[in-house]
Amino acid sequence: MISQPYRLYVERSDASRNMARYYAMSIEPNLFGDVCLFRKWGRIGTRGQMTVHHFRREEEAVRLFLDLLRQKRKRGYRPRASMPR
């Protein structure tokens, strides 16, 4: 069982380089009792790519979530007010 929701959506845009990227992550349980970290990224307005990491413990998923968040912040990704649908 996940103790609290972990969701993130950040964007990085630079008009001079024609760059408009997004990166989304969430931690959710699966049907087998594992904890999954879902990652999705791509150009804003496209479907993008997705990958899923499976963990036995929530702490491991949170550790990777925070590490990836730090990496994205260093590269210039910033939160957006609301998550797109």
Contacts in CASP RR format, 6 or more apart in sequence:
PFRMAT RR
TARGET T0000
AUTHOR 0000-0000-0000
METHOD contacts of the structure
MODEL  1
MISQPYRLYVERSDASRNMARYYAMSIEPNLFGDVCLFRKWGRIGTRGQM
TVHHFRREEEAVRLFLDLLRQKRKRGYRPRASMPR
1 29 0 8 1.000
2 27 0 8 1.000
2 28 0 8 1.000
2 29 0 8 1.000
2 35 0 8 1.000
2 58 0 8 1.000
3 58 0 8 1.000
5 26 0 8 1.000
5 27 0 8 1.000
6 25 0 8 1.000
6 26 0 8 1.000
6 27 0 8 1.000
6 61 0 8 1.000
6 62 0 8 1.000
6 65 0 8 1.000
7 24 0 8 1.000
7 25 0 8 1.000
7 26 0 8 1.000
7 83 0 8 1.000
8 23 0 8 1.000
8 24 0 8 1.000
8 25 0 8 1.000
8 26 0 8 1.000
8 65 0 8 1.000
8 69 0 8 1.000
8 79 0 8 1.000
9 22 0 8 1.000
9 23 0 8 1.000
9 24 0 8 1.000
9 79 0 8 1.000
9 80 0 8 1.000
9 83 0 8 1.000
9 84 0 8 1.000
10 22 0 8 1.000
10 23 0 8 1.000
10 24 0 8 1.000
10 72 0 8 1.000
10 73 0 8 1.000
10 77 0 8 1.000
10 78 0 8 1.000
10 79 0 8 1.000
10 80 0 8 1.000
11 20 0 8 1.000
11 21 0 8 1.000
11 22 0 8 1.000
11 23 0 8 1.000
11 44 0 8 1.000
11 77 0 8 1.000
11 78 0 8 1.000
11 80 0 8 1.000
12 19 0 8 1.000
12 20 0 8 1.000
12 21 0 8 1.000
12 22 0 8 1.000
12 23 0 8 1.000
12 72 0 8 1.000
12 75 0 8 1.000
12 76 0 8 1.000
12 77 0 8 1.000
12 78 0 8 1.000
13 19 0 8 1.000
13 20 0 8 1.000
13 21 0 8 1.000
13 44 0 8 1.000
20 43 0 8 1.000
20 44 0 8 1.000
20 45 0 8 1.000
21 41 0 8 1.000
21 42 0 8 1.000
21 43 0 8 1.000
21 44 0 8 1.000
21 77 0 8 1.000
22 41 0 8 1.000
22 42 0 8 1.000
22 43 0 8 1.000
22 44 0 8 1.000
23 39 0 8 1.000
23 40 0 8 1.000
23 41 0 8 1.000
23 42 0 8 1.000
23 72 0 8 1.000
23 77 0 8 1.000
24 38 0 8 1.000
24 39 0 8 1.000
24 40 0 8 1.000
24 41 0 8 1.000
24 83 0 8 1.000
25 37 0 8 1.000
25 38 0 8 1.000
25 39 0 8 1.000
25 40 0 8 1.000
25 65 0 8 1.000
25 68 0 8 1.000
25 69 0 8 1.000
26 37 0 8 1.000
26 38 0 8 1.000
27 35 0 8 1.000
27 36 0 8 1.000
27 37 0 8 1.000
27 38 0 8 1.000
27 58 0 8 1.000
27 61 0 8 1.000
27 62 0 8 1.000
27 65 0 8 1.000
28 35 0 8 1.000
28 36 0 8 1.000
28 38 0 8 1.000
29 35 0 8 1.000
29 36 0 8 1.000
30 36 0 8 1.000
30 54 0 8 1.000
34 54 0 8 1.000
34 55 0 8 1.000
34 56 0 8 1.000
35 54 0 8 1.000
35 55 0 8 1.000
35 56 0 8 1.000
35 57 0 8 1.000
35 58 0 8 1.000
35 60 0 8 1.000
35 61 0 8 1.000
36 52 0 8 1.000
36 53 0 8 1.000
36 54 0 8 1.000
36 55 0 8 1.000
36 61 0 8 1.000
37 52 0 8 1.000
37 53 0 8 1.000
37 55 0 8 1.000
37 61 0 8 1.000
37 64 0 8 1.000
37 65 0 8 1.000
38 50 0 8 1.000
38 51 0 8 1.000
38 52 0 8 1.000
39 50 0 8 1.000
39 51 0 8 1.000
39 52 0 8 1.000
39 53 0 8 1.000
39 68 0 8 1.000
40 48 0 8 1.000
40 49 0 8 1.000
40 50 0 8 1.000
41 48 0 8 1.000
41 49 0 8 1.000
42 48 0 8 1.000
42 49 0 8 1.000
53 61 0 8 1.000
53 64 0 8 1.000
55 61 0 8 1.000
55 64 0 8 1.000
END
